[in-house]
Amino acid sequence: AALIAAVVFIAVSWRAPGLIASTLVLLAAFATGRRALTGLALLALPAWLVAYYYQMSLTLLAKSGVLTLTGAALIAMWWVHRRWFSREAT
């Protein structure tokens, strides 16, 4: 399930590589319990989003589409996880 979620996240975020990289660092830091690296990754996410917003190679419509699809995919994956893989669901 986690591998499928990762593939979906990467597929919808393909045009936003900084989002993928900072999310992977955040997950790795959280999984290993490194608080400082987790904090840096949490700072890198909004910093990257600001840099992505001011990037001139894509239109605002394309950027908003990428971020909207990414957000919708994350919400859908959260819902699927909560619905079918949560202990409360059983």
Order of alpha helices (4+ residues) and beta strands (2+ residues): alpha-alpha-alpha-alpha
